[in-house]
């Protein structure tokens, strides 16, 4: 029996996609299209246009006009607040359809789509949170420092036209983390969803129109990085690029932004460590939680997956046994099946990349405890690989250095706290870290010592109102909270004399 997703197409309302330019859904000028192949079955399910330079020009032009001449940047705070809250409610009202469309996009199972960080509810919360910042877009008034009587004032104003370039692994949350602060600040946006997760994003954009966002404020161009993404990041009328994806593409965006000194926000992945001490409240739970970030839901295709487990030698074997039990519990198949817990890898290229890393781990001397093979039967046409655990890993090995983006966990032993910190920080990345201990003094010591943007203590989660982003090559800037909101603004200083005296 062969796995098929065709019966779900009509149920979730999947149809061919279009570009959105100035409120009008349309085809690409060239007529070229991208056919979406589902990663679990290899089936062709639907298509969408490939936007060329002329299409991107039209979308950016519409956003530029809506910003320069439209009402959106000048809308009263109360009206924008109500609109963003209305949109959050529309997301919640349409959550079932959106989860189904995501399953048709990237294969993330419905069983996982309710987990908070990847849920529609989390995206709605992000919009609600940023709606609360709309009437707080303020500056400062400062006394004169020298010269005549005057005030120095600062104003925060929307940055302009934003290019929001989304990944495929978490379209709900990443759409919200980019568009919510941009729209709350008064910016206009051109969205480019990943070619591997387009249909759920198109529906989210449709709902913005239903919420009352004016034409031209949000536009959509679909297609791959070349030509669509390239045209967008190089466009001279784009003021800011917000991107989540690979480090290599992030570096390319920085180079492309140099010509016009575009502002950039980049979240570029990680090689996040979990550090487990013998006094962890529950070593088995720490192992299952860590292995869960590498297997459940998106099969380790998450920027903040804790793919390096640094485990004290006293509990090393206990940790591996519990992690192995978690790996054995992972199930694959039809993402609409309630018993399926994890997705396929997004495409054949990624599948081959992950299998190559598994081969590399064995070749470099790590011990493969379990997994690493492809399932057979009805799953053989999909991009599935069984979760792999490597023991006796040295932090210099390739599997401990490079972001694999798949269900592969490297377990590294340590003897004391200083060694754990050294190993954790010995990476080019710095996105997240997990810390399992009952010693509150150790929590404070290590939270300061670890070079990572988010530290989870005896667990790990993402909230809509706190900053998320990384140190080192994990990116530039933060998403979530006040810092994200302010990153979509420019700061202006106004010098105001209060007498006729010269300043």
C-alpha positions in Angstrom: 0.0 0.0 0.0 1.3 3.4 -1.0 0.8 6.5 1.2 -1.3 9.2 -0.5 -2.3 12.7 0.6 -4.7 13.2 -2.2 -7.9 12.6 -0.1 -7.1 15.5 2.1 -6.8 18.2 -0.7 -10.5 19.1 -0.8 -11.0 18.8 2.9 -8.4 21.4 3.8 -9.2 23.6 0.7 -5.9 23.2 -1.0 -5.8 24.8 -4.5 -3.2 26.3 -6.8 -1.7 29.5 -5.4 -1.3 33.0 -6.7 0.7 36.1 -6.1 -0.8 39.0 -4.2 0.1 42.5 -5.5 -1.8 45.6 -4.3 -4.8 43.6 -3.2 -5.1 41.5 -6.4 -4.4 37.8 -6.6 -2.7 37.1 -9.9 -0.4 34.8 -11.9 3.3 35.4 -12.5 4.1 37.5 -15.6 6.1 34.6 -17.1 3.5 32.0 -16.5 6.1 29.8 -14.8 5.0 27.7 -11.8 6.4 25.5 -9.1 4.8 22.1 -8.5 4.7 21.1 -4.8 5.7 17.6 -4.1 4.7 16.3 -0.7 7.7 15.1 1.4 5.8 12.1 2.9 4.6 10.6 -0.4 6.4 12.3 -3.3 3.0 13.2 -4.8 2.4 16.4 -6.8 -0.4 18.2 -5.0 -0.7 21.7 -6.2 1.3 24.6 -7.8 2.0 28.3 -7.4 3.6 31.0 -9.6 7.3 31.7 -9.7 7.6 35.4 -9.3 10.3 37.0 -11.6 11.9 40.4 -11.3 9.0 42.2 -12.8 6.6 40.6 -10.3 8.8 41.5 -7.4 9.0 45.0 -8.8 5.2 45.3 -8.8 4.9 43.9 -5.3 7.6 46.1 -3.8 6.1 49.1 -5.7 2.7 48.4 -4.2 4.2 48.2 -0.7 6.2 51.4 -1.4 3.1 53.3 -2.5 1.1 52.0 0.5 3.8 53.2 2.8 4.6 56.6 1.2 1.1 57.6 0.2 -1.3 55.3 2.0 -3.1 55.5 5.4 -1.4 52.6 7.1 1.7 54.3 8.6 -0.6 57.1 9.9 -3.5 55.0 11.2 -4.7 55.9 14.6 -3.3 53.5 17.3 -6.8 52.4 18.4 -7.8 51.3 15.0 -4.6 49.4 14.3 -4.8 47.7 17.7 -8.4 46.5 17.0 -7.4 45.3 13.5 -4.5 43.2 14.8 -6.6 41.7 17.6 -9.3 40.9 15.0 -6.7 39.1 12.9 -5.5 37.1 15.9 -9.1 35.9 16.4 -9.4 35.0 12.7 -6.3 32.9 13.0 -7.9 31.0 15.9 -11.2 30.7 14.1 -9.4 29.1 11.1 -6.9 27.0 13.0 -8.1 23.6 11.8 -7.8 24.6 8.1 -4.4 26.2 8.7 -3.1 23.1 10.4 -4.3 21.0 7.5 -2.7 23.3 5.0 0.6 23.1 6.9 0.4 19.3 6.8 0.0 19.5 3.1 2.9 21.8 2.9 5.7 20.3 5.0 4.2 17.2 6.5 4.1 18.4 10.1 1.6 16.1 11.7 -1.7 17.4 13.2 -0.7 15.7 16.4 2.2 18.1 16.8 0.5 21.2 15.4 -1.1 21.9 18.8 2.3 22.1 20.5 2.5 25.7 21.5 5.5 27.0 19.7 4.4 25.6 16.4 0.6 26.2 16.8 -1.7 28.6 15.2 -2.6 29.8 18.7 1.0 30.9 19.3 0.9 32.9 16.1 -2.3 34.6 17.2 -0.7 35.4 20.6 2.2 37.0 18.8 -0.2 39.4 17.0 -2.1 40.1 20.2 1.2 40.9 22.0 2.4 43.3 19.3 -1.0 44.9 19.1 -0.2 46.0 22.7 2.9 47.9 21.5 1.1 50.0 18.9 0.1 52.8 21.4 3.5 52.6 23.0 5.6 53.6 20.0 7.1 56.5 21.9 10.4 58.3 22.3 12.0 60.5 25.0 12.2 64.2 25.8 15.6 65.3 27.2 16.8 68.6 28.7 19.2 70.7 26.8 22.8 69.9 27.4 24.4 73.2 26.3 23.4 76.4 24.4 20.0 78.1 24.6 16.8 76.8 26.2 15.6 73.8 24.2 14.4 70.2 24.3 15.9 67.2 22.6 13.1 64.8 21.5 13.3 61.4 20.0 10.6 59.8 17.8 10.2 56.2 16.7 8.8 55.9 13.1 8.2 52.8 11.0 11.2 51.7 9.0 9.4 51.4 5.6 9.0 48.5 3.3 10.0 45.1 4.8 10.9 42.0 2.9 9.8 39.0 5.1 11.4 35.8 3.9 10.0 32.7 5.7 11.3 29.2 6.3 9.3 26.1 5.7 9.6 24.4 9.1 7.4 26.7 11.3 5.3 28.9 8.9 2.7 30.0 11.5 5.1 31.3 14.2 7.7 32.8 11.8 5.0 34.6 9.8 3.7 36.1 13.0 7.1 37.0 14.4 7.9 39.0 11.3 4.6 40.5 10.3 3.2 41.3 13.7 5.9 43.7 14.8 6.2 45.1 11.2 2.5 45.9 10.9 2.2 47.1 14.5 5.0 49.6 13.8 3.3 50.9 10.6 5.5 49.2 8.0 4.3 47.6 4.8 5.5 44.2 3.8 6.3 41.9 0.9 6.2 38.3 2.1 8.1 35.4 0.4 7.1 32.1 1.8 9.4 29.1 1.4 8.6 27.2 -1.8 8.2 24.2 0.6 5.5 25.8 2.8 3.5 28.2 0.7 -0.1 27.3 0.9 -0.5 27.8 4.7 1.1 31.2 4.3 -1.2 32.2 1.5 -4.2 31.5 3.6 -2.8 33.5 6.5 -2.4 36.4 4.1 -6.0 36.1 2.9 -7.1 36.4 6.5 -5.2 39.7 6.8 -7.4 41.0 4.1 -10.5 39.7 5.9 -9.3 41.5 9.0 -9.2 44.8 7.1 -5.6 45.4 6.3 -5.7 47.8 3.3 -4.6 46.8 -0.2 -0.8 47.1 -0.8 0.1 46.9 2.9 0.9 43.2 2.6 1.9 41.6 -0.7 3.1 38.1 -1.5 5.6 36.8 -4.0 6.0 33.0 -4.3 8.9 31.0 -5.7 12.4 29.7 -4.9 15.4 31.7 -3.8 16.4 32.1 -7.4 14.8 34.2 -9.0 12.2 35.3 -6.4 14.3 35.7 -3.3 17.2 37.2 -5.1 15.0 39.9 -6.7 13.6 40.8 -3.3 16.7 41.0 -1.2 18.4 43.1 -3.9 15.5 45.5 -4.5 16.6 49.1 -3.9 13.1 50.1 -2.5 13.2 47.5 0.3 14.2 49.1 3.5 14.6 46.0 5.7 15.0 42.3 5.2 13.9 39.9 7.9 15.0 36.3 7.2 15.0 33.0 9.0 16.9 30.2 7.4 20.4 28.9 6.8 23.6 30.6 7.8 24.9 30.6 4.2 21.8 32.4 2.9 22.0 34.8 5.8 25.6 35.8 4.9 24.4 36.2 1.3 21.7 38.6 2.4 24.2 40.7 4.4 26.3 41.0 1.3 23.3 41.9 -0.8 22.1 44.5 1.7 25.4 46.4 1.6 24.6 48.2 -1.6 21.7 50.2 -0.1 22.6 49.6 3.6 19.3 47.8 4.2 18.5 46.9 7.8 18.6 43.2 8.4 17.2 40.8 11.0 18.6 37.3 10.7 17.9 34.1 12.6 20.3 31.5 11.2 20.2 28.3 13.1 22.3 26.6 15.8 24.0 23.7 17.3 22.4 24.0 20.7 23.6 22.0 23.7 21.7 20.4 26.5 23.8 20.1 29.6 22.7 17.4 32.1 24.2 17.2 35.6 23.7 14.2 38.0 21.5 16.4 40.2 19.0 17.0 37.4 15.4 16.7 38.7 14.8 13.7 36.4 17.6 12.5 34.1 15.2 10.3 32.1 12.9 13.3 31.5 15.8 15.4 30.5 16.8 12.8 27.9 13.3 12.4 26.5 12.9 16.2 26.3 16.2 16.6 24.5 15.5 13.8 22.1 12.0 15.2 21.6 13.4 18.4 20.2 15.5 16.3 17.7 12.7 14.0 16.7 9.1 14.9 17.4 7.1 17.2 15.1 9.6 18.5 12.5 12.2 15.6 12.9 15.0 17.9 14.1 14.4 20.4 11.3 14.3 23.2 13.9 16.9 25.9 14.4 16.9 25.5 18.2 16.8 21.7 18.3 19.2 20.6 21.1 21.3 18.3 18.9 24.3 18.2 21.3 23.7 16.5 24.6 26.5 17.2 27.1 26.0 14.7 29.8 27.9 14.1 33.1 29.7 10.7 33.1 27.8 9.6 36.2 24.5 9.6 34.3 25.7 9.1 30.7 24.4 5.6 30.3 21.1 6.4 32.0 20.6 9.4 29.6 21.3 7.3 26.5 18.9 4.6 27.5 16.1 7.1 28.0 16.8 8.9 24.8 16.8 5.6 23.0 13.4 4.9 24.4 12.1 8.2 23.1 13.6 7.5 19.6 11.7 4.2 19.5 8.4 6.0 20.2 8.6 8.1 17.1 6.0 7.2 14.4 5.8 8.3 10.8 3.2 8.3 8.1 0.1 10.3 7.0 0.4 13.6 8.9 -3.4 13.6 9.2 -3.2 10.4 11.3 -3.5 11.1 15.0 -0.9 8.4 15.7 1.8 10.0 13.6 4.2 12.1 15.7 6.9 13.3 13.3 7.3 14.7 9.8 9.5 13.6 6.9 12.5 15.5 5.9 11.5 18.3 3.7 12.9 17.1 0.4 15.3 14.5 -1.1 18.2 16.8 -0.9 17.8 17.2 2.9 17.3 13.5 3.2 20.6 12.7 1.5 22.3 15.4 3.5 21.2 13.8 6.8 22.1 10.3 5.7 25.5 11.7 4.7 26.1 13.1 8.2 25.1 9.7 9.7 27.7 8.1 7.5 30.2 10.7 8.5 29.6 10.2 12.2 30.3 6.5 11.9 33.4 7.1 9.8 34.8 9.5 12.3 34.5 7.0 15.2 31.2 7.9 16.9 29.1 4.9 18.0 25.7 4.7 16.4 23.4 3.6 19.2 20.2 3.3 17.1 18.5 4.6 14.0 19.9 6.2 10.9 18.1 4.0 8.4 15.2 4.6 6.1 11.9 2.8 6.8 10.5 0.6 4.1 6.9 -0.4 3.0 4.4 2.4 2.4 6.9 4.9 3.8 9.7 4.1 1.3 8.5 6.9 -1.1 8.8 9.5 1.6 11.8 11.4 2.9 11.9 9.5 6.2 14.9 8.5 8.3 14.8 6.8 11.7 16.0 8.9 14.6 19.8 8.4 15.2 21.7 8.6 18.5 25.5 8.8 18.5 27.4 8.0 21.7 31.2 8.5 22.4 31.1 11.7 20.3 34.0 14.1 20.5 33.1 17.8 20.1 35.5 18.1 17.2 33.6 15.6 15.1 31.6 16.9 12.1 28.3 15.7 13.6 29.0 17.9 16.7 30.1 20.9 14.7 27.7 21.3 11.8 23.9 21.9 11.8 22.5 18.7 10.5 18.8 19.7 10.5 17.5 16.2 11.0 16.8 13.7 13.7 20.4 13.1 14.9 21.6 13.5 18.5 25.2 13.6 19.5 25.9 12.7 23.1 29.1 14.0 24.6 30.5 13.2 28.1 31.9 15.7 30.6 33.4 15.5 34.0 32.8 18.9 35.6 31.1 22.2 35.3 34.0 24.0 33.7 34.4 21.4 31.0 30.6 21.5 30.3 30.7 25.2 29.7 33.8 25.0 27.5 32.2 22.3 25.3 28.9 24.2 25.1 30.5 27.4 24.0 32.9 25.6 21.6 30.7 26.2 18.5 30.2 28.8 15.8 26.6 29.1 16.8 24.8 30.4 19.9 21.1 30.2 19.5 19.9 28.2 22.6 20.9 25.9 25.4 19.3 23.6 27.9 20.4 23.2 31.5 19.3 20.4 33.8 20.2 20.7 37.4 18.6 21.2 40.9 21.4 23.7 42.0 20.0 27.2 41.6 23.5 28.7 42.1 24.7 26.6 39.2 21.8 27.9 37.1 22.9 31.5 37.7 26.5 30.7 37.0 25.9 28.9 33.8 23.2 31.2 32.5 25.8 33.9 32.5 28.6 31.7 31.2 26.8 30.2 28.2 27.0 32.1 25.0 23.5 31.6 23.7 20.4 33.7 23.2 17.9 31.6 25.1 18.6 29.3 28.1 16.0 26.8 29.2 16.3 25.5 32.7 14.9 22.0 33.2 12.9 22.4 30.0 12.7 24.7 27.0 10.0 26.9 25.5 9.4 30.0 23.4 7.0 32.7 24.4 5.6 35.5 22.2 6.6 38.4 24.5 10.3 37.5 25.1 13.2 38.0 22.7 14.4 35.1 20.6 17.6 35.0 18.7 21.3 34.1 18.9 24.8 34.9 19.6 27.7 34.6 17.1 26.7 33.1 13.8 23.2 32.2 14.9 22.1 35.6 13.6 21.5 39.3 14.0 18.7 40.8 16.1 15.8 39.3 18.0 12.3 38.3 17.3 9.6 38.6 20.0 9.0 41.3 22.5 9.9 45.0 22.6 13.3 44.5 20.9 11.7 43.0 17.8 9.1 45.7 17.6 11.7 48.4 17.8 13.8 46.8 15.1 11.0 47.7 12.6 11.4 51.4 13.5 13.9 54.2 12.9 14.9 56.6 15.7 14.7 60.3 14.9 16.0 63.2 17.0 14.2 66.6 17.0 15.9 69.6 18.6 13.1 72.0 19.7 14.0 75.6 21.0 11.6 76.9 23.6 12.7 80.5 23.5 13.9 82.9 20.8 17.5 82.4 22.0 19.8 80.8 19.5 20.7 77.2 20.4 
